[in-house]
């Protein structure tokens, strides 16, 4: 899938320098950044969305006693 990304000139310069200095392509480094950063972005943005739904009462939450009972754990082991 082809995607276009607009970068600030300073960032593009840094990316160009890295690619030239290592013999890799800019596309290679952009793929690496996305693959390694996507999970973090998901945690931040999807987590914030869940937190907002909890705040609004739209997302179910579970108390410790419920979780312990549902999993059949011994509370003394906690």
Buried (B, 14 or more C-beta within 10 A) or exposed (E): EEEEEEEEEEEEEEBEEEBEEEEEEBEEBBEEEEEEEEEEEEEEEEEEEEEEEEEEEEEEEEEEEEEBEEEEEEEEEE
